[in-house]
Amino acid sequence: MGAVNGEVSFWYAASGLPEAGAGLPGDRDVDVCVVGGGYTGLWTAYYLKKADPSLRIALLERRFCGYGASGRNGGWLYNGFAGRAAFAERYGRPGAAAMQRVMDEAVGEVADVARAERFDADIVHGGVLRVAWSEPQLGRLRTHVAAERAYGEGRVEELTAEQAADRIGVAGVLGGVWSPYGARIQPAQLVRGLARVVRELGVEIHENTAVTAVRPGSGRSRPRAVTPYGTVTADRVLRATEGFTAGLRGERRTWLPMNSAMIATEPLPAEFWARTGWHGREVLGDFAHAHTYAQRTADDRIALGGRGVPYRFGSRTDADGGTQPETVRQLCAILDRFFPAAAHARIDHAWAGVLGVPRDWCATVELDRGSGLGWAGGYVGSGVATANLAGRTLRDLVLGRDTELTGLPWVGHTVRRWEPEPLRWLGVHALYAAYHAADRQEAAGRSTTSPIARAADRISGRI
């Protein structure tokens, strides 16, 4: 029997897909309308309702809470965020340092809420281990270590090849770096637990309710979210749609929906883990240009992901997480490269999801008081902890609080829109063709970072 392909993700395999709740029954008038039932939307609703229980909050989700990236990601709860170097350059180093500090804290905040609200998200604080398995990757590892230490001593621990292999026995490892600011999670359990708590707090969650447009307020009119089943009018309408933002009217070029795919092996035997290690359940990544991310699951599988087909023409998204056979083959080749002893392991599940990518690769949070519209996202694949910070920041913005969070550099950060088609499709596919070519050059023995990758970084706006 072949691997399951799609069915949203492996993270729902054991429990089954949740049964979507009732849709919007008609027009509604509330204080706050949240569009999107992933981490960002749920955290925003959670923190708003905890801060002011009298608020009437409606959350609209087109399928079920956790259908998008929140239920499909690699399970990295860590302190990385999209745009630190750009924020430091544009707004100053202190602002970027302040954001890094609150991102460090966000890892513990998620775990604290799960504990306080009594739901199990399979959180294990093993930290983040990133390894280098080529000389150019080793150079980028050292650059990364220097950048992290510039934000404070003790942030990371550089590891020799032997030390890295002692943690996780990745084949051919040349060095590693470990950070304590990370944990493994089960993504679907986190989103399910959070959705349950939000409902119990009294937030209206309307699933099976696709929002087709978000309308700004003007003059005496209030902002509103338009659906086929009715319109929700509110004082504030907050967009939390991440990789699905392009499906809203007028938003096709706002954030690009980038694809990322994953595979999950069968449960691996005790002798494999005795040889490989990974006893700390660290989340695992590398320094490839088309980078890999992985975790050891609670039932002793390897769940591993990376880019496949990076982008679909016209900002289209997948059908229930299905991915291409060639992508599965590519991920299996990476698995074999990392862990030869798992080369013959059965692949039980393959799936894909989309992440939101702004044109400058920087995450943003905003509330426009004139129109009443707000939004958060553009996490570029680092959204699990960032969404928590976004939810707390939107809370403060909606409530009119002047706090440390509302002064962070991503608040109000502006970015231009993506190019129209076919330039968008051509550009993204050329970008990742360049990154894959650079990785092949480096794997073949190049001693320094490929100039192809450096050019791709500059052209894409990533540096």
C-alpha positions as CSV (number, residue, x, y, z in Angstrom):
1,M,0.0,0.0,0.0
2,G,1.4,3.4,-1.0
3,A,1.8,6.5,1.2
4,V,-1.3,8.6,1.9
5,N,-0.9,11.7,-0.2
6,G,-2.7,14.8,1.1
7,E,-5.8,14.4,3.4
8,V,-4.6,17.7,4.8
9,S,-1.6,16.3,6.7
10,F,-0.1,13.4,8.7
11,W,-0.9,15.3,11.9
12,Y,-4.6,14.4,11.5
13,A,-3.9,10.7,10.6
14,A,-4.4,9.3,14.1
15,S,-7.4,11.4,15.2
16,G,-9.1,11.9,11.8
17,L,-10.0,15.2,10.3
18,P,-12.1,17.4,12.6
19,E,-15.8,17.8,11.7
20,A,-16.3,21.4,10.7
21,G,-18.6,23.4,12.8
22,A,-21.7,25.3,11.7
23,G,-21.3,28.0,9.1
24,L,-22.3,31.6,9.4
25,P,-26.1,31.6,9.6
26,G,-26.6,35.1,8.2
27,D,-25.5,38.7,8.7
28,R,-23.8,39.4,12.0
29,D,-22.8,42.6,13.9
30,V,-19.9,42.2,16.3
31,D,-17.1,44.1,17.9
32,V,-14.2,42.2,16.2
33,C,-14.3,39.9,13.2
34,V,-11.3,37.6,12.7
35,V,-10.9,36.1,9.2
36,G,-8.9,32.8,9.4
37,G,-9.0,29.9,11.8
38,G,-5.3,29.1,12.1
39,Y,-2.8,30.0,14.8
40,T,-2.9,33.8,14.1
41,G,-6.6,34.1,14.1
42,L,-7.1,31.8,17.1
43,W,-4.3,33.5,19.2
44,T,-5.8,36.9,18.4
45,A,-9.3,35.8,19.5
46,Y,-7.9,34.2,22.6
47,Y,-5.9,37.2,23.8
48,L,-8.6,39.7,23.0
49,K,-11.3,37.7,24.8
50,K,-9.0,37.1,27.8
51,A,-8.3,40.8,28.0
52,D,-11.9,41.9,27.6
53,P,-14.5,39.2,28.0
54,S,-17.3,41.6,27.0
55,L,-16.0,41.8,23.4
56,R,-18.3,40.2,20.8
57,I,-15.8,38.3,18.6
58,A,-16.7,36.2,15.5
59,L,-14.0,34.1,13.7
60,L,-14.7,33.0,10.1
61,E,-12.9,29.9,8.7
62,R,-13.4,28.5,5.2
63,R,-13.0,24.8,6.1
64,F,-12.1,24.0,9.7
65,C,-9.7,25.5,12.2
66,G,-6.2,24.2,11.4
67,Y,-6.9,23.4,7.7
68,G,-4.1,25.6,6.5
69,A,-0.4,25.8,7.6
70,S,-1.3,25.6,11.2
71,G,-2.3,22.0,10.8
72,R,0.4,21.0,8.2
73,N,3.7,22.6,9.4
74,G,6.8,20.8,10.5
75,G,6.2,21.3,14.2
76,W,9.0,23.8,14.9
77,L,8.0,26.1,17.8
78,Y,11.1,28.3,17.7
79,N,12.3,31.9,17.9
80,G,13.1,32.6,14.3
81,F,11.1,35.2,12.4
82,A,11.1,36.6,8.9
83,G,12.9,39.9,8.5
84,R,15.3,40.4,11.4
85,A,18.3,41.7,9.3
86,A,16.0,43.9,7.2
87,F,14.3,45.4,10.3
88,A,17.7,46.1,11.8
89,E,18.9,47.9,8.7
90,R,15.7,49.9,8.1
91,Y,14.6,50.7,11.7
92,G,17.8,50.3,13.8
93,R,19.4,47.5,15.7
94,P,17.6,48.1,19.0
95,G,14.2,47.5,17.5
96,A,15.3,44.3,15.9
97,A,16.9,43.2,19.2
98,A,13.6,44.0,21.0
99,M,11.7,41.8,18.6
100,Q,14.2,39.0,18.9
101,R,13.8,39.1,22.7
102,V,10.0,38.8,22.6
103,M,10.3,36.1,20.0
104,D,12.6,34.2,22.4
105,E,9.9,34.5,25.0
106,A,7.1,33.5,22.7
107,V,8.4,29.9,22.7
108,G,7.7,29.6,26.4
109,E,4.5,31.6,26.1
110,V,2.9,29.0,23.8
111,A,3.9,26.2,26.2
112,D,2.6,28.2,29.2
113,V,-0.8,28.7,27.7
114,A,-1.1,25.1,26.7
115,R,-0.3,24.1,30.2
116,A,-2.6,26.7,31.8
117,E,-5.5,25.8,29.5
118,R,-4.9,22.1,29.9
119,F,-4.5,20.9,26.4
120,D,-1.7,18.6,25.2
121,A,0.2,19.8,22.1
122,D,3.0,17.2,22.5
123,I,5.5,20.0,23.3
124,V,9.1,18.8,24.0
125,H,11.7,21.5,24.7
126,G,14.7,19.9,22.9
127,G,15.9,23.1,21.2
128,V,16.9,23.6,17.6
129,L,19.8,21.8,16.0
130,R,21.0,22.9,12.6
131,V,23.7,21.0,10.9
132,A,26.2,21.6,8.1
133,W,27.1,18.7,5.8
134,S,29.3,20.6,3.2
135,E,32.0,23.2,3.5
136,P,29.8,26.1,2.1
137,Q,27.2,25.1,4.7
138,L,29.8,25.2,7.4
139,G,30.7,28.7,6.4
140,R,27.1,29.8,6.5
141,L,26.8,28.1,9.9
142,R,29.6,30.2,11.3
143,T,28.0,33.4,9.9
144,H,24.8,32.4,11.6
145,V,26.5,31.8,14.9
146,A,28.1,35.2,14.7
147,A,24.8,36.9,13.9
148,E,23.0,35.2,16.8
149,R,25.8,36.1,19.3
150,A,25.5,39.7,18.2
151,Y,22.1,39.6,19.8
152,G,23.4,38.3,23.1
153,E,25.8,35.8,24.6
154,G,24.6,32.3,25.2
155,R,22.0,32.4,22.5
156,V,23.6,29.5,20.6
157,E,26.2,26.8,21.1
158,E,28.5,25.9,18.2
159,L,29.2,22.2,17.9
160,T,32.0,20.2,16.4
161,A,31.1,17.4,14.0
162,E,31.4,14.9,16.8
163,Q,29.2,16.9,19.1
164,A,26.5,17.4,16.5
165,A,26.6,13.7,15.6
166,D,26.3,12.8,19.3
167,R,23.0,14.7,19.3
168,I,21.6,13.5,16.0
169,G,23.6,11.1,13.8
170,V,23.2,12.9,10.5
171,A,25.4,11.3,7.9
172,G,28.5,13.3,7.0
173,V,27.9,16.1,9.4
174,L,30.7,18.7,9.6
175,G,29.4,20.8,12.4
176,G,26.3,22.1,14.1
177,V,24.7,24.8,16.1
178,W,22.2,24.4,18.9
179,S,19.8,26.9,20.3
180,P,17.7,26.4,23.4
181,Y,14.8,28.6,22.0
182,G,12.9,25.8,20.4
183,A,10.5,22.9,20.9
184,R,8.9,20.1,19.0
185,I,5.1,20.2,18.8
186,Q,2.3,18.3,17.2
187,P,0.8,21.1,15.1
188,A,-2.8,19.8,14.8
189,Q,-3.0,19.1,18.6
190,L,-2.0,22.7,19.2
191,V,-4.5,24.2,16.9
192,R,-7.3,21.9,18.1
193,G,-6.6,22.7,21.8
194,L,-6.5,26.4,21.1
195,A,-9.7,26.3,19.1
196,R,-11.5,24.4,21.9
197,V,-10.4,27.0,24.5
198,V,-11.4,29.9,22.2
199,R,-14.9,28.5,21.8
200,E,-15.2,27.9,25.6
201,L,-14.3,31.6,26.1
202,G,-17.3,32.6,24.1
203,V,-15.9,33.4,20.7
204,E,-18.2,32.6,17.8
205,I,-16.4,30.3,15.4
206,H,-18.1,29.8,12.0
207,E,-16.4,27.1,9.9
208,N,-17.3,26.2,6.4
209,T,-17.5,29.9,5.8
210,A,-15.3,31.2,3.0
211,V,-14.7,34.9,3.1
212,T,-14.6,36.3,-0.4
213,A,-13.7,39.9,0.4
214,V,-12.8,42.2,3.3
215,R,-14.2,45.7,2.9
216,P,-12.8,48.8,4.7
217,G,-14.9,51.2,6.7
218,S,-15.2,54.8,5.6
219,G,-17.2,57.7,7.0
220,R,-20.1,56.2,8.9
221,S,-19.7,52.7,7.5
222,R,-17.9,50.1,9.4
223,P,-15.5,47.4,8.0
224,R,-17.0,44.1,7.0
225,A,-16.2,40.6,5.9
226,V,-18.3,39.3,3.0
227,T,-19.2,35.6,2.7
228,P,-21.8,33.7,0.5
229,Y,-23.9,33.2,3.7
230,G,-24.0,36.7,5.0
231,T,-21.8,39.7,5.9
232,V,-20.1,40.3,9.3
233,T,-19.9,43.9,10.2
234,A,-17.5,44.9,13.0
235,D,-15.6,47.8,14.5
236,R,-12.4,45.9,13.5
237,V,-11.9,43.2,10.9
238,L,-8.6,41.4,11.2
239,R,-7.2,39.3,8.3
240,A,-5.3,36.2,9.5
241,T,-5.2,34.2,6.3
242,E,-1.4,33.8,5.7
243,G,-0.8,31.6,2.6
244,F,-4.5,31.8,1.6
245,T,-4.5,35.6,1.5
246,A,-4.4,35.6,-2.4
247,G,-7.9,34.1,-2.4
248,L,-9.4,37.3,-1.1
249,R,-10.6,39.9,-3.6
250,G,-7.9,42.5,-4.3
251,E,-5.2,40.6,-2.4
252,R,-3.8,38.3,-5.1
253,R,-0.4,40.1,-5.1
254,T,-0.2,40.9,-1.4
255,W,1.6,37.7,-0.2
256,L,2.8,34.9,-2.4
257,P,1.6,31.4,-1.4
258,M,4.8,29.4,-1.3
259,N,4.5,25.6,-1.2
260,S,6.3,23.4,1.3
261,A,5.9,19.6,1.4
262,M,6.6,16.9,4.0
263,I,6.8,13.2,4.4
264,A,6.4,11.0,7.5
265,T,8.0,7.6,7.7
266,E,6.7,4.5,9.4
267,P,7.6,4.2,13.1
268,L,11.3,3.4,13.2
269,P,12.7,0.6,15.4
270,A,14.6,1.0,18.6
271,E,17.9,0.0,17.0
272,F,17.6,2.8,14.5
273,W,17.3,5.3,17.4
274,A,20.1,3.7,19.3
275,R,22.4,4.3,16.3
276,T,21.0,7.7,15.4
277,G,20.4,9.3,18.8
278,W,17.9,12.2,18.7
279,H,17.0,11.4,22.3
280,G,16.5,15.1,23.1
281,R,13.8,15.4,20.4
282,E,15.4,18.5,19.0
283,V,13.9,19.9,15.8
284,L,16.4,19.5,13.0
285,G,17.5,21.7,10.1
286,D,20.4,22.3,7.8
287,F,22.1,25.2,6.0
288,A,21.1,24.3,2.4
289,H,19.7,27.1,0.3
290,A,16.5,25.0,-0.2
291,H,16.6,24.1,3.4
292,T,15.3,20.9,5.1
293,Y,13.4,20.7,8.4
294,A,12.5,17.7,10.5
295,Q,11.4,16.3,13.8
296,R,11.3,13.0,15.6
297,T,7.6,12.4,16.3
298,A,6.0,11.1,19.5
299,D,5.5,7.7,17.9
300,D,9.1,7.5,16.6
301,R,8.7,8.5,13.0
302,I,10.8,11.0,11.1
303,A,8.7,13.8,9.7
304,L,10.8,15.7,7.1
305,G,10.0,18.6,4.8
306,G,11.4,21.0,2.3
307,R,10.4,22.8,-1.0
308,G,8.9,20.8,-3.8
309,V,7.2,22.7,-6.6
310,P,7.6,26.1,-5.0
311,Y,4.6,28.0,-6.5
312,R,1.5,27.5,-8.5
313,F,0.6,29.9,-11.3
314,G,-1.8,32.6,-10.4
315,S,-1.3,32.1,-6.7
316,R,-3.4,28.9,-6.6
317,T,-3.2,26.6,-3.6
318,D,-3.3,22.8,-3.3
319,A,-6.3,20.5,-2.9
320,D,-6.4,19.2,0.7
321,G,-2.6,19.0,1.0
322,G,-1.9,16.8,-2.0
323,T,1.7,17.0,-3.4
324,Q,3.5,15.8,-6.5
325,P,5.2,12.4,-6.8
326,E,8.4,14.1,-7.8
327,T,8.4,16.1,-4.6
328,V,7.9,13.0,-2.6
329,R,10.9,11.4,-4.4
330,Q,13.0,14.5,-3.7
331,L,12.2,14.4,0.0
332,C,12.9,10.7,0.2
333,A,16.4,11.4,-1.3
334,I,17.0,14.0,1.4
335,L,15.9,11.5,4.1
336,D,18.3,8.9,2.6
337,R,21.1,11.5,2.5
338,F,20.6,12.4,6.2
339,F,19.9,8.9,7.5
340,P,21.1,6.1,5.3
341,A,19.8,3.6,7.9
342,A,16.3,4.8,7.1
343,A,16.7,4.4,3.4
344,H,14.3,1.5,3.2
345,A,11.8,2.8,5.7
346,R,8.2,2.9,4.4
347,I,6.8,6.4,3.8
348,D,3.3,6.5,5.4
349,H,2.2,10.0,4.5
350,A,3.1,12.9,2.2
351,W,1.4,16.3,2.2
352,A,1.9,20.0,1.4
353,G,0.8,23.4,2.5
354,V,1.3,27.0,1.7
355,L,3.1,29.7,3.6
356,G,2.7,33.5,3.1
357,V,5.7,35.3,1.6
358,P,5.8,39.1,1.3
359,R,7.8,40.7,-1.5
360,D,10.6,41.7,1.0
361,W,10.4,38.4,3.0
362,C,9.4,40.3,6.2
363,A,6.5,39.5,8.5
364,T,4.1,42.3,9.3
365,V,1.3,43.3,11.8
366,E,-0.9,46.3,11.2
367,L,-4.1,48.0,12.3
368,D,-5.4,50.8,10.1
369,R,-7.7,52.8,12.4
370,G,-9.1,54.8,9.5
371,S,-10.4,51.7,7.6
372,G,-10.8,49.5,10.7
373,L,-8.9,46.7,9.0
374,G,-6.0,44.9,10.5
375,W,-3.8,42.0,9.5
376,A,-0.8,39.9,10.5
377,G,1.3,37.3,8.6
378,G,3.9,36.9,6.0
379,Y,5.8,34.5,8.2
380,V,7.8,32.8,5.4
381,G,7.5,29.5,7.1
382,S,8.5,30.6,10.7
383,G,5.0,31.1,11.9
384,V,4.3,28.9,14.9
385,A,5.7,31.1,17.6
386,T,5.4,34.3,15.5
387,A,1.7,33.8,15.2
388,N,1.5,33.9,19.0
389,L,3.3,37.2,19.1
390,A,1.1,38.5,16.3
391,G,-2.0,37.6,18.3
392,R,-0.8,39.5,21.4
393,T,0.2,42.5,19.2
394,L,-3.1,42.7,17.5
395,R,-4.8,42.5,20.9
396,D,-2.9,45.6,22.0
397,L,-3.6,47.4,18.8
398,V,-7.3,46.7,18.8
399,L,-7.6,47.8,22.5
400,G,-5.6,50.9,21.8
401,R,-2.8,50.1,24.1
402,D,0.6,51.7,23.7
403,T,2.9,48.8,24.7
404,E,6.3,47.3,24.0
405,L,4.7,45.0,21.4
406,T,3.0,47.8,19.5
407,G,6.4,49.5,19.2
408,L,8.1,46.6,17.5
409,P,9.5,47.2,14.0
410,W,7.2,44.8,12.2
411,V,4.1,46.9,13.3
412,G,3.1,49.0,10.4
413,H,6.0,47.8,8.2
414,T,5.1,48.4,4.6
415,V,6.1,46.4,1.5
416,R,5.4,46.6,-2.2
417,R,3.2,44.0,-3.9
418,W,4.4,41.1,-5.9
419,E,4.7,41.4,-9.7
420,P,1.8,40.3,-11.9
421,E,1.7,37.0,-13.7
422,P,3.5,35.6,-15.5
423,L,6.5,37.4,-14.0
424,R,5.6,36.1,-10.5
425,W,5.6,32.5,-11.6
426,L,8.8,32.9,-13.7
427,G,10.6,34.7,-10.9
428,V,9.8,32.2,-8.1
429,H,10.6,29.2,-10.2
430,A,13.8,30.7,-11.4
431,L,14.7,31.6,-7.8
432,Y,14.3,28.0,-6.6
433,A,15.9,26.5,-9.7
434,A,19.0,28.7,-8.7
435,Y,18.9,27.5,-5.1
436,H,18.7,23.9,-6.1
437,A,21.5,24.4,-8.6
438,A,23.6,26.0,-5.9
439,D,22.9,23.1,-3.5
440,R,24.0,20.6,-6.2
441,Q,27.2,22.5,-6.8
442,E,28.0,22.6,-3.1
443,A,27.2,18.9,-2.6
444,A,29.5,18.1,-5.5
445,G,32.5,19.6,-3.7
446,R,32.4,23.4,-4.1
447,S,34.3,24.9,-1.1
448,T,32.4,28.2,-0.8
449,T,28.8,29.4,-1.1
450,S,27.7,29.3,-4.8
451,P,27.5,32.7,-6.5
452,I,24.3,31.5,-8.0
453,A,22.7,31.5,-4.6
454,R,24.2,34.9,-3.7
455,A,22.7,36.3,-6.9
456,A,19.3,34.7,-6.2
457,D,19.3,36.2,-2.7
458,R,19.9,39.7,-4.1
459,I,17.4,39.5,-6.9
460,S,14.7,38.0,-4.7
461,G,15.0,40.7,-2.0
462,R,16.0,38.2,0.7
463,I,19.1,40.2,1.5
